[in-house]
Amino acid sequence: MTGKPSFFYTDEFLSYDFTGMHPLKPIRLKLTYDTMKVRKIVDDYDIVEPRPATDEELSQVHTLDYINAVKQADKGIPQFTYGLGTSDNPLFPGIYHSSSMYAGASICAAEHLAQKDMAVNISGGLHHAHSAQAAGFCIFNDPALAIATLLKSNEKIAYVDIDAHHGDGVQEIFYRSNRVLTISLHESGQFLFPGTGFPEEIGEGEGKGYSVNIPFYPYTAADVYIESFLEVVPPLIEAFRPDVLVCQLGVDTNTDDPLADFRLSIRGYLKVVELIKDLHPRRVVLGGGGYDLNVVPKAWSMAMAVLVGHTVDIPFESTYATSNTGREYAEAMVKEVKRLVFPFHGL
């Protein structure tokens, strides 16, 4: 495949705005894009205008009743049964169209993998939405929609999620499938929303052994995180041999993030991105969590540079933060994953 990777962006992304004191600020996407322009990182990408997802496309993952509930929410009518109108997911004008645009951008990114080796939607990564439930700032589950789109023309998809919060919605949607390997590294559900993502959650039926979870203790730093990643993720990807990798690059693992308790520096985060880059040549790249407006544009713009092979200088960080905090917990979790999951993959 030839040509620059596709990077999906539109200022319409700013309309996905829960407003007020809500921690998810869509301006982080424009700040990232503007930072990429200043640093000329956009020169390495084809900038593409996304389109909203259709109801038919959304129904690959979501129930029609739920899609209709989002349309009702668009009229200002709370749908509490579906998680719409809650403190996490308050209503705002245009919620249906805005959510469809985020989802459509990820579907477009998946479609571009027919011609490109990589496509990026930084507005994506809304991994908490379930088939009939909004949750955790997520209305439509765009990672699952990207995966469903890719499965039309590919046999096997791997999903790697490095957001501080467990990728529960994506896991649930593909929990019984052996065509999708979901791997989530996150702060333990003992301490953080959504309260799931333990090693024993390994899938059901044909999907048994294809859901993988590595939970970490609060205040875990990059050295422990990276060691755990290397112990589990590359061997499983190599054994699974996916046609495409979908990755969710949430940066709420940063030490300054207000909603989680990891202690990764930007340098540590970029090391993880580099490891993900080396997992597979064909990638759909999605955004995710990240709630410090100083951190997100720096980290994501640099990640976009790393993904196209640039060496990134971080003058304000001499090294990534290290700490033995959580090491024993991480080692125990990795041991459990190897015991419960590795045998399904001949490891």
C-alpha positions as CSV (number, residue, x, y, z in Angstrom):
1,M,0.0,0.0,0.0
2,T,1.2,3.5,-0.7
3,G,0.5,7.1,0.2
4,K,0.4,9.0,3.4
5,P,-1.8,7.8,6.3
6,S,-5.2,9.3,6.5
7,F,-6.0,11.7,9.4
8,F,-9.6,12.5,9.9
9,Y,-10.5,15.9,11.3
10,T,-13.2,18.5,11.2
11,D,-14.1,21.4,13.5
12,E,-17.5,19.7,13.8
13,F,-15.8,17.5,16.4
14,L,-16.1,20.5,18.7
15,S,-19.9,20.1,18.8
16,Y,-19.6,16.9,20.9
17,D,-19.7,19.1,24.0
18,F,-21.3,18.1,27.3
19,T,-20.5,21.8,28.4
20,G,-20.3,23.2,31.9
21,M,-17.8,21.5,34.3
22,H,-17.9,18.2,32.4
23,P,-14.3,16.9,32.1
24,L,-14.5,15.9,28.4
25,K,-13.5,19.0,26.5
26,P,-13.7,18.7,22.7
27,I,-11.3,21.6,22.3
28,R,-8.5,19.1,23.1
29,L,-9.0,17.8,19.5
30,K,-8.6,21.2,17.9
31,L,-5.6,21.9,20.1
32,T,-4.0,18.6,19.0
33,Y,-4.7,19.3,15.3
34,D,-3.3,22.9,15.7
35,T,-0.2,21.6,17.4
36,M,0.3,19.2,14.6
37,K,0.1,22.0,12.1
38,V,2.6,24.2,14.0
39,R,5.0,21.3,14.2
40,K,4.3,20.4,10.6
41,I,3.3,16.9,11.6
42,V,0.3,17.3,9.4
43,D,2.6,17.2,6.4
44,D,3.0,13.5,6.9
45,Y,-0.7,12.8,6.7
46,D,-3.6,13.2,4.3
47,I,-6.1,15.3,6.1
48,V,-9.6,14.0,5.4
49,E,-13.1,15.3,6.2
50,P,-15.1,12.6,7.9
51,R,-18.8,11.9,7.5
52,P,-21.5,10.9,10.0
53,A,-22.4,7.3,10.4
54,T,-25.7,6.2,9.1
55,D,-28.3,4.4,11.2
56,E,-27.6,1.2,9.2
57,E,-23.9,1.5,10.0
58,L,-24.6,2.2,13.7
59,S,-26.8,-0.9,13.8
60,Q,-23.8,-3.1,13.3
61,V,-23.1,-2.6,17.0
62,H,-26.1,-0.8,18.5
63,T,-29.7,-1.8,18.8
64,L,-32.3,0.2,16.8
65,D,-34.1,1.0,20.0
66,Y,-31.0,2.6,21.4
67,I,-30.3,4.6,18.2
68,N,-33.8,5.9,18.4
69,A,-33.3,6.8,22.0
70,V,-30.3,8.9,21.1
71,K,-32.5,10.6,18.5
72,Q,-35.0,11.4,21.2
73,A,-32.2,12.7,23.4
74,D,-31.4,15.0,20.5
75,K,-34.8,16.6,21.1
76,G,-33.9,17.2,24.8
77,I,-35.8,14.3,26.1
78,P,-33.8,12.3,28.7
79,Q,-33.5,8.6,28.1
80,F,-32.3,7.5,31.6
81,T,-33.0,3.8,30.8
82,Y,-30.3,4.1,28.1
83,G,-27.9,6.2,30.2
84,L,-28.8,9.4,28.3
85,G,-29.3,12.5,30.5
86,T,-27.1,11.3,33.4
87,S,-24.3,13.3,35.0
88,D,-21.7,11.3,32.9
89,N,-23.7,11.7,29.7
90,P,-25.8,14.9,30.0
91,L,-27.8,16.0,27.0
92,F,-26.7,18.7,24.6
93,P,-28.1,20.1,21.4
94,G,-27.1,17.9,18.4
95,I,-26.1,14.9,20.5
96,Y,-27.2,12.5,17.8
97,H,-25.4,14.2,14.9
98,S,-22.2,14.9,16.9
99,S,-22.0,11.3,18.2
100,S,-22.7,10.0,14.6
101,M,-19.8,12.2,13.3
102,Y,-17.3,10.7,15.8
103,A,-18.5,7.2,14.9
104,G,-18.5,7.9,11.2
105,A,-14.9,9.1,11.4
106,S,-13.8,5.8,12.8
107,I,-15.8,3.9,10.2
108,C,-14.1,6.0,7.5
109,A,-10.7,5.3,9.0
110,A,-11.5,1.5,8.9
111,E,-12.6,1.9,5.3
112,H,-9.4,3.7,4.4
113,L,-7.4,0.6,5.4
114,A,-8.4,-0.9,2.0
115,Q,-5.9,1.6,0.4
116,K,-3.7,2.8,3.3
117,D,-1.6,1.1,6.0
118,M,-2.8,3.6,8.7
119,A,-5.8,5.8,9.3
120,V,-6.4,8.0,12.4
121,N,-9.4,9.4,14.1
122,I,-8.4,11.3,17.3
123,S,-12.0,12.0,18.1
124,G,-12.6,8.2,18.4
125,G,-11.9,5.8,21.2
126,L,-15.3,6.1,22.9
127,H,-14.9,2.6,24.3
128,H,-17.5,2.6,27.2
129,A,-20.7,2.7,25.1
130,H,-22.6,-0.6,25.0
131,S,-24.9,-1.9,22.4
132,A,-27.9,-0.3,24.2
133,Q,-26.4,1.9,26.8
134,A,-24.4,5.2,26.9
135,A,-21.7,5.2,29.6
136,G,-18.6,7.1,30.6
137,F,-18.9,10.1,28.2
138,C,-19.5,7.6,25.3
139,I,-22.7,7.6,23.2
140,F,-21.8,5.4,20.2
141,N,-18.9,2.8,20.5
142,D,-16.8,3.9,17.5
143,P,-13.9,1.4,18.2
144,A,-16.4,-1.5,17.9
145,L,-17.9,0.1,14.8
146,A,-14.4,0.4,13.2
147,I,-13.8,-3.3,14.1
148,A,-17.2,-4.4,12.7
149,T,-16.4,-2.5,9.5
150,L,-13.0,-4.1,9.2
151,L,-14.5,-7.6,9.7
152,K,-16.3,-7.3,6.4
153,S,-13.1,-7.6,4.5
154,N,-10.6,-9.1,7.1
155,E,-10.7,-12.3,9.0
156,K,-9.1,-11.3,12.3
157,I,-8.8,-8.0,14.1
158,A,-6.8,-7.2,17.2
159,Y,-7.8,-4.3,19.5
160,V,-5.2,-2.8,21.9
161,D,-6.5,-0.3,24.4
162,I,-4.1,1.7,26.6
163,D,-6.7,4.1,28.1
164,A,-6.5,4.4,31.9
165,H,-10.1,3.0,32.0
166,H,-11.1,-0.5,31.0
167,G,-12.4,-0.8,27.4
168,D,-15.5,-2.5,28.7
169,G,-17.9,-1.7,25.9
170,V,-15.6,-3.1,23.1
171,Q,-14.9,-6.2,25.2
172,E,-18.6,-6.8,25.8
173,I,-19.6,-6.4,22.1
174,F,-17.0,-9.0,21.0
175,Y,-17.0,-11.2,24.1
176,R,-18.2,-14.3,22.2
177,S,-16.1,-13.8,19.1
178,N,-12.8,-15.5,18.2
179,R,-12.2,-13.2,15.3
180,V,-11.5,-10.2,17.6
181,L,-8.8,-10.2,20.2
182,T,-9.4,-7.4,22.7
183,I,-6.5,-6.4,25.0
184,S,-7.0,-3.7,27.6
185,L,-4.4,-2.3,30.0
186,H,-5.9,0.0,32.6
187,E,-6.1,1.0,36.2
188,S,-7.8,-1.8,38.2
189,G,-11.6,-1.8,38.4
190,Q,-11.1,-2.1,42.2
191,F,-10.3,1.6,42.2
192,L,-11.6,3.2,39.0
193,F,-14.6,3.3,36.6
194,P,-16.1,1.2,35.1
195,G,-15.2,-1.4,37.8
196,T,-14.4,-4.2,35.3
197,G,-11.5,-5.6,33.4
198,F,-10.0,-8.3,35.6
199,P,-7.9,-11.2,34.3
200,E,-10.6,-13.7,34.7
201,E,-12.8,-11.9,32.1
202,I,-11.5,-14.0,29.2
203,G,-14.5,-14.3,26.9
204,E,-17.3,-16.8,26.4
205,G,-18.2,-19.5,23.9
206,E,-16.1,-19.3,20.8
207,G,-14.6,-16.1,22.3
208,K,-13.1,-17.8,25.3
209,G,-9.5,-16.8,25.5
210,Y,-9.9,-13.7,23.2
211,S,-10.6,-11.1,25.9
212,V,-7.4,-10.0,27.7
213,N,-7.2,-7.6,30.7
214,I,-4.1,-6.3,32.5
215,P,-5.2,-4.2,35.5
216,F,-2.7,-2.0,37.4
217,Y,-2.6,-0.6,40.9
218,P,-3.0,3.2,41.3
219,Y,0.2,5.2,40.9
220,T,1.9,2.7,38.6
221,A,4.6,4.3,36.5
222,A,6.0,3.6,33.1
223,D,8.6,1.0,33.9
224,V,6.1,-1.4,35.4
225,Y,3.5,-0.6,32.8
226,I,6.0,-1.2,29.9
227,E,7.4,-4.4,31.3
228,S,3.8,-5.8,31.7
229,F,2.9,-4.7,28.2
230,L,6.0,-6.5,26.8
231,E,5.2,-9.7,28.7
232,V,1.7,-10.0,27.3
233,V,0.8,-8.0,24.3
234,P,3.5,-8.8,21.6
235,P,3.4,-12.6,22.2
236,L,-0.4,-12.6,21.9
237,I,-0.5,-10.4,18.8
238,E,2.2,-12.7,17.2
239,A,0.2,-15.8,18.0
240,F,-3.1,-14.4,16.9
241,R,-1.8,-13.0,13.6
242,P,-4.4,-10.3,13.0
243,D,-5.0,-8.7,9.6
244,V,-5.4,-5.3,11.2
245,L,-4.7,-3.7,14.5
246,V,-7.1,-1.2,16.0
247,C,-5.5,0.8,18.8
248,Q,-7.1,3.2,21.4
249,L,-4.5,5.7,22.6
250,G,-6.1,7.3,25.6
251,V,-3.5,9.5,27.4
252,D,-5.3,9.7,30.8
253,T,-2.4,7.5,32.0
254,N,-0.4,10.7,32.4
255,T,0.7,11.7,35.9
256,D,-1.2,15.0,35.5
257,D,-4.5,13.6,34.4
258,P,-7.3,14.5,36.9
259,L,-9.5,11.4,36.4
260,A,-7.1,8.5,36.9
261,D,-4.1,7.6,39.0
262,F,-1.3,6.4,36.7
263,R,2.1,8.0,36.8
264,L,3.2,7.9,33.2
265,S,5.1,10.8,31.8
266,I,4.7,11.9,28.1
267,R,7.9,10.1,27.4
268,G,6.6,6.9,29.0
269,Y,3.4,7.2,27.0
270,L,5.3,7.6,23.7
271,K,7.3,4.6,24.5
272,V,4.1,2.6,24.7
273,V,2.9,4.1,21.4
274,E,6.2,3.1,19.8
275,L,5.7,-0.5,21.0
276,I,2.1,-0.5,19.6
277,K,3.5,0.8,16.2
278,D,5.8,-2.2,16.1
279,L,3.0,-4.7,16.7
280,H,1.5,-4.5,13.2
281,P,2.0,-2.5,9.9
282,R,-1.7,-2.0,9.3
283,R,-3.4,0.2,12.0
284,V,-6.6,2.1,12.7
285,V,-5.6,4.6,15.4
286,L,-8.1,6.2,17.7
287,G,-8.0,8.8,20.5
288,G,-9.6,8.1,23.9
289,G,-9.4,9.6,27.3
290,G,-7.2,12.5,28.3
291,Y,-8.5,15.4,30.4
292,D,-5.6,17.7,31.0
293,L,-5.6,20.3,28.2
294,N,-1.9,20.9,28.6
295,V,-1.0,17.2,28.2
296,V,-3.3,16.0,25.5
297,P,-2.2,18.2,22.6
298,K,1.5,17.6,23.4
299,A,1.1,13.8,23.8
300,W,-1.2,13.2,20.9
301,S,0.7,15.4,18.4
302,M,3.9,13.6,19.4
303,A,2.2,10.2,19.1
304,M,1.2,11.1,15.6
305,A,4.9,11.8,14.8
306,V,6.0,8.6,16.4
307,L,3.5,6.6,14.3
308,V,5.0,7.8,11.1
309,G,8.5,7.0,12.2
310,H,9.8,10.2,13.6
311,T,12.2,10.5,16.5
312,V,10.6,12.9,19.0
313,D,12.6,15.2,21.3
314,I,10.9,16.0,24.6
315,P,13.1,18.8,26.1
316,F,11.0,19.1,29.2
317,E,11.4,15.4,30.2
318,S,14.8,13.8,30.5
319,T,13.4,10.3,31.2
320,Y,10.1,8.6,31.8
321,A,9.0,8.4,35.4
322,T,9.9,5.1,37.2
323,S,8.6,3.7,40.4
324,N,8.2,0.2,42.0
325,T,4.7,1.1,43.1
326,G,2.3,-1.6,41.9
327,R,5.0,-3.9,40.7
328,E,3.9,-6.9,42.7
329,Y,0.3,-6.3,41.7
330,A,1.2,-6.0,38.1
331,E,3.4,-9.2,38.2
332,A,0.4,-11.1,39.8
333,M,-2.0,-9.8,37.1
334,V,0.4,-10.7,34.3
335,K,0.9,-14.2,35.8
336,E,-2.9,-14.7,35.8
337,V,-3.3,-13.6,32.2
338,K,-0.6,-16.0,31.1
339,R,-2.3,-18.8,33.1
340,L,-5.8,-18.1,31.9
341,V,-5.3,-16.9,28.3
342,F,-2.0,-18.0,26.9
343,P,-2.9,-21.7,26.5
344,F,-5.7,-20.7,24.1
345,H,-3.1,-19.3,21.8
346,G,-0.5,-22.1,22.1
347,L,1.7,-20.0,24.4
